[in-house]
Amino acid sequence: MEKLFSERGVDPVQVQERLEQTAREENLPFGKREKTYNSRLAQELGKWAETRGVGDRIHDAIFRACLVDGKNIGRISVLVELVEREGLPSEEAETVLKKRTFKKHVDRDWLRSREMRVRIIPTLAFNGRFLVGARDYEKMARFVERNYTPSAHP
C-alpha cells in the first residue's frame, strides 16, 4: 500500500487514517491494510451475483474479505470460498470466473466511468455534479438533495 500510494504522490498513512476514521464513524468493520489486490475478478463475480438477485450479499462479503480480513480477492479460490459461505453454487461461480463470463459487463462499467471522468470510488454523480471520495452520510444526503432531479433519472 505504501509503495502504491507514494508512487501517486499520496500519503498512505493519511489515507489509512482517513479510511479508519470513516469506518469508525459509520460503524463499519475495517482492518489494517498493508496490501491491495486486483479486484477485477471480484467485480465480475459481483455482476454474476446481481443476476441472481444477491449482489448486495456478495458485494458485502467481498468488502469484508478484502477490507476487514485482508484476503486476496484477486484469487478465484478466495472468491469461490466467499460464494460457498453465502450458500450460492460455488461450481457455477468458479466457471463464471474462469470463463470470464461477465468480463464485458465490467468493461462497460469501466468505460462509462472513464467517460464520466470518475477516477475515485466512491463517486456520486448527479446532473453533471460530483461528490468524490468517502464522505459521511449527512454530506452525501445533502449532495443528493441538492443535485438529484427525478425527471432527469427515470
Phi, psi and omega per residue, in radians:
M1 nan -0.743 -3.106
E2 -1.048 -0.800 -3.141
K3 -1.129 -0.785 -3.122
L4 -1.007 -0.882 -3.088
F5 -1.261 -0.675 -3.117
S6 -1.151 -0.564 3.072
E7 -1.135 -0.404 3.137
R8 -1.707 0.103 3.118
G9 1.301 0.451 -3.114
V10 -2.029 2.453 3.114
D11 -1.376 1.923 -3.070
P12 -1.128 -0.561 3.120
V13 -1.140 -0.762 3.126
Q14 -1.113 -0.720 3.115
V15 -1.081 -0.835 -3.128
Q16 -1.065 -0.763 -3.139
E17 -1.101 -0.719 3.133
R18 -1.144 -0.735 3.114
L19 -1.110 -0.748 3.124
E20 -1.111 -0.725 3.129
Q21 -1.113 -0.793 3.133
T22 -1.077 -0.741 3.121
A23 -1.077 -0.753 3.103
R24 -1.072 -0.815 -3.114
E25 -1.071 -0.609 -3.111
E26 -1.658 0.091 3.124
N27 1.002 0.738 3.110
L28 -1.845 2.524 3.048
P29 -1.223 2.539 -3.140
F30 -2.752 2.261 -3.129
G31 -1.774 2.996 3.096
K32 -1.403 2.011 -3.110
R33 -1.681 2.256 3.061
E34 -1.978 -0.283 3.141
K35 -2.371 2.768 2.989
T36 -2.165 2.657 -3.057
Y37 -2.184 2.703 3.097
N38 -1.162 2.117 -3.057
S39 -1.691 0.139 -3.052
R40 -0.989 -0.873 -3.138
L41 -1.129 -0.603 3.090
A42 -1.118 -0.647 3.086
Q43 -1.141 -0.716 3.112
E44 -1.143 -0.688 3.085
L45 -1.109 -0.698 3.104
G46 -1.056 -0.716 3.102
K47 -1.097 -0.742 3.082
W48 -1.053 -0.806 -3.122
A49 -1.093 -0.629 3.106
E50 -1.070 -0.643 3.132
T51 -1.205 -0.336 3.125
R52 -1.704 0.038 3.110
G53 1.382 0.266 -3.115
V54 -2.226 0.521 -3.118
G55 -1.011 -0.775 -3.119
D56 -1.049 -0.751 3.140
R57 -1.058 -0.789 -3.109
I58 -1.234 -0.719 3.103
H59 -1.046 -0.734 3.103
D60 -1.114 -0.730 3.138
A61 -1.134 -0.676 3.105
I62 -1.171 -0.760 3.088
F63 -0.959 -0.902 -3.106
R64 -1.083 -0.782 -3.113
A65 -1.045 -0.772 -3.070
C66 -1.402 -0.931 -2.960
L67 -1.578 -0.242 3.096
V68 -1.886 -0.860 -3.043
D69 -1.632 -0.175 3.101
G70 1.216 0.448 -3.121
K71 -1.408 2.682 -3.136
N72 -1.458 1.695 -3.107
I73 -1.356 0.115 3.030
G74 -1.552 -0.083 -3.126
R75 -1.737 2.280 3.131
I76 -1.021 -0.729 -3.099
S77 -1.054 -0.660 3.117
V78 -1.168 -0.762 -3.121
L79 -1.180 -0.700 3.119
V80 -1.121 -0.670 3.092
E81 -1.077 -0.707 3.107
L82 -1.095 -0.775 3.141
V83 -1.063 -0.789 3.141
E84 -1.056 -0.774 3.125
R85 -1.075 -0.518 3.130
E86 -1.506 0.043 3.076
G87 1.357 0.382 3.130
L88 -1.776 2.842 -3.097
P89 -1.191 1.834 -3.055
S90 -1.198 -0.597 3.126
E91 -1.130 -0.706 3.109
E92 -1.126 -0.769 3.130
A93 -1.069 -0.749 3.140
E94 -1.093 -0.729 3.102
T95 -1.088 -0.792 3.127
V96 -1.018 -0.736 -3.125
L97 -1.245 -0.751 -3.128
K98 -1.196 -0.635 3.134
K99 -1.496 -0.149 -3.129
R100 1.009 0.758 -3.069
T101 -0.987 -0.605 -3.068
F102 -1.846 0.304 3.132
K103 -1.007 -0.835 -3.107
K104 -1.110 -0.588 3.112
H105 -1.113 -0.772 3.132
V106 -1.230 -0.658 3.060
D107 -0.967 -0.757 3.121
R108 -1.099 -0.714 3.106
D109 -1.083 -0.770 3.136
W110 -1.132 -0.716 3.105
L111 -1.061 -0.801 3.125
R112 -1.070 -0.717 3.109
S113 -1.067 -0.776 3.116
R114 -1.102 -0.742 3.123
E115 -1.063 -0.589 3.136
M116 -1.518 -0.027 -3.117
R117 1.110 0.556 3.064
V118 -1.437 2.157 -3.114
R119 -2.148 -0.220 -3.085
I120 -2.277 2.442 3.035
I121 -2.013 2.471 -0.023
P122 -1.386 2.658 2.979
T123 -2.328 2.184 3.021
L124 -1.671 2.367 -3.122
A125 -2.348 2.199 3.062
F126 -2.494 2.235 3.023
N127 0.894 0.740 3.079
G128 1.379 0.093 3.113
R129 -1.955 2.572 -3.041
F130 -2.262 2.494 2.940
L131 -2.063 1.974 -2.969
V132 -1.816 2.333 3.046
G133 1.598 2.924 3.135
A134 -1.184 2.265 -3.138
R135 -2.339 2.788 3.102
D136 -1.229 2.826 -3.038
Y137 -0.991 -0.771 -3.092
E138 -1.051 -0.732 3.139
K139 -1.148 -0.715 3.110
M140 -1.150 -0.727 -3.137
A141 -1.085 -0.755 3.102
R142 -1.076 -0.732 3.132
F143 -1.050 -0.818 -3.137
V144 -1.102 -0.801 -3.131
E145 -1.036 -0.676 -3.100
R146 -1.347 -0.459 -2.957
N147 -2.067 -0.264 -3.086
Y148 -1.459 2.242 3.066
T149 -2.147 1.907 -3.074
P150 -0.927 -0.657 -3.109
S151 -1.153 -0.408 3.139
A152 -1.493 -0.175 -3.085
H153 -2.312 1.401 -3.084
P154 -1.122 nan nan
